[in-house]
Amino acid sequence: MSSNYSTNGKEIPKGQNWEASAKPDLKATLRAGVAGGLTGAVIIWIYEALVWVGAQHLMPLAGIPRNATGLVFGKEVQEAIGIWAYIVGTGIHFVFATAWGVLFAAIWPYFRRRGYEATFVALFYAIVAWIVMHVAISIASNNHPDYYDPAVIIGGFMSHFCFTVPLALVVKRMLAPQPAR
């Protein structure tokens, strides 16, 4: 019996390497991306609670869920919709985290086949995610921190590392080739 198996547990013919030929199916990719994205979304909120709220006193704990509403739609909308800002902000946070998770799950097999470690890829993915998200926020509203402030940049990268590293580890585990049972 060969020790080469694809991601769906089927044996790969002799002479082929699973890394070169096995690609996870769409369902597995979506499942891994959603799970990784949601995991990262929770971990980044824990980071924000400990660092932004607890250590730096940048906002109250209750400000975390509604923060996305203000960043996307502006403070005026955030205040105008009241308690709905928490629901809208939570929705924005988890929808975008899930989308970033699915994107990572889609690109991860490419890096896995080339021998890269998931956490290494996650460090660069965090930087790209932070830049893309904050360019989008800058376009969407004028309510954002000073993105030229080194403290904002470093804090933003650190929070996104706390998002992408757990995301990458979940995706890596869920998309790892499984031997046939």
C-alpha positions in Angstrom: 0.0 0.0 0.0 1.4 3.4 -1.0 1.7 6.2 1.6 0.6 8.9 -1.0 -2.9 10.1 -0.5 -4.9 13.0 -1.8 -6.8 15.4 0.5 -10.0 13.4 0.0 -8.3 10.2 1.2 -7.9 8.5 -2.2 -4.6 6.9 -3.1 -2.6 8.7 -5.7 -1.1 6.5 -8.4 2.6 5.5 -8.1 5.0 8.0 -9.5 2.9 11.0 -8.5 3.5 13.1 -5.4 0.5 14.2 -3.4 1.9 17.7 -2.9 2.1 18.2 -6.7 -1.2 16.7 -7.6 -3.6 17.0 -4.6 -5.7 20.2 -4.4 -8.4 20.4 -1.9 -11.9 20.6 -3.3 -14.0 23.7 -3.1 -16.0 22.5 -0.1 -12.9 21.7 1.9 -11.4 25.0 1.0 -14.5 26.9 2.0 -14.9 25.0 5.3 -11.2 25.5 6.2 -11.4 29.2 5.3 -14.5 29.9 7.2 -13.2 28.0 10.3 -9.9 29.8 10.1 -11.4 33.2 9.5 -13.8 32.9 12.4 -11.0 31.7 14.7 -8.9 34.6 13.7 -11.8 37.0 14.2 -12.2 35.9 17.8 -8.5 36.0 18.5 -8.1 39.5 17.1 -10.9 40.7 19.4 -9.2 39.1 22.4 -6.0 40.9 21.4 -7.9 44.2 21.1 -9.5 43.7 24.5 -6.2 43.0 26.1 -4.1 45.6 24.3 -6.3 48.4 23.0 -8.7 48.3 25.9 -6.7 46.9 28.8 -3.2 48.2 28.2 -3.5 51.2 26.0 -7.0 52.4 27.1 -7.9 53.4 23.5 -11.5 52.5 23.8 -14.0 50.9 26.2 -14.5 47.1 25.9 -18.0 47.7 24.5 -16.4 49.8 21.7 -14.8 46.8 20.0 -17.9 45.3 18.3 -19.2 48.7 17.0 -15.7 49.9 15.9 -16.2 48.4 12.4 -19.4 50.3 11.9 -17.7 53.7 12.6 -14.7 52.8 10.4 -16.9 51.8 7.4 -19.8 54.2 7.7 -18.4 57.0 9.9 -19.0 58.1 13.5 -22.2 59.9 12.6 -23.9 56.7 11.3 -22.4 54.7 14.2 -24.1 57.1 16.7 -27.3 57.4 14.7 -28.1 53.7 14.6 -27.5 53.3 18.3 -27.4 49.7 19.5 -27.6 48.4 15.9 -24.0 49.6 15.5 -22.9 46.6 17.6 -24.8 44.2 15.4 -23.7 45.9 12.1 -20.0 46.1 13.4 -20.0 42.5 14.5 -21.4 41.5 11.1 -18.8 43.5 9.2 -16.0 42.0 11.4 -17.0 38.4 10.9 -17.9 38.7 7.2 -14.6 40.3 6.3 -12.7 37.8 8.6 -14.4 34.9 6.9 -13.6 36.3 3.4 -9.9 36.7 4.3 -10.0 33.2 5.7 -11.4 31.7 2.5 -8.9 33.6 0.5 -6.1 32.2 2.6 -7.5 28.7 2.3 -7.5 29.2 -1.5 -3.9 30.3 -1.7 -2.5 28.0 1.0 -2.0 24.9 -1.2 0.2 26.9 -3.5 2.6 27.7 -0.6 2.3 24.2 1.0 3.4 22.6 -2.3 6.5 24.8 -2.3 7.4 23.9 1.3 6.5 27.1 3.1 5.3 27.1 6.7 1.8 28.4 7.3 2.8 30.8 10.0 5.5 32.3 7.8 3.0 33.0 5.0 0.6 34.4 7.6 3.0 37.1 8.6 3.1 38.5 5.1 -0.6 37.9 4.7 -1.3 40.0 7.8 0.6 42.9 6.3 -1.2 42.7 3.0 -4.6 42.4 4.8 -3.9 45.4 7.0 -2.9 47.5 4.0 -5.9 46.5 1.9 -8.4 46.9 4.7 -7.1 50.3 5.7 -6.9 51.6 2.1 -10.5 50.5 1.8 -11.4 52.2 5.0 -9.7 55.4 3.9 -11.8 55.3 0.7 -15.1 54.4 2.4 -15.0 57.0 5.2 -13.0 59.8 6.7 -13.3 58.3 10.1 -10.0 56.4 10.6 -6.9 56.8 12.7 -3.8 58.5 11.4 -2.3 55.8 9.2 1.0 57.7 9.1 1.4 57.3 12.8 4.0 54.6 13.5 2.0 53.5 16.7 -1.1 53.0 14.5 0.9 51.0 11.9 2.7 48.8 14.4 -0.5 48.2 16.4 -2.4 47.4 13.3 0.2 44.9 12.1 0.3 43.3 15.5 -3.4 42.9 15.6 -3.5 41.4 12.2 -0.7 39.0 13.1 -3.0 37.8 15.9 -5.6 37.3 13.2 -3.7 35.6 10.5 -1.5 33.2 12.5 -4.4 31.3 14.1 -6.2 31.5 10.7 -3.2 29.9 9.0 -2.8 27.2 11.5 -6.5 26.2 11.3 -6.4 26.2 7.5 -3.1 24.2 7.5 -4.6 21.6 9.7 -7.9 21.3 8.0 -6.4 21.1 4.5 -3.6 18.7 5.5 -3.6 15.5 3.4 -5.4 12.7 5.3 -4.4 9.0 4.9 -7.1 6.6 3.8 -8.8 4.8 6.7 
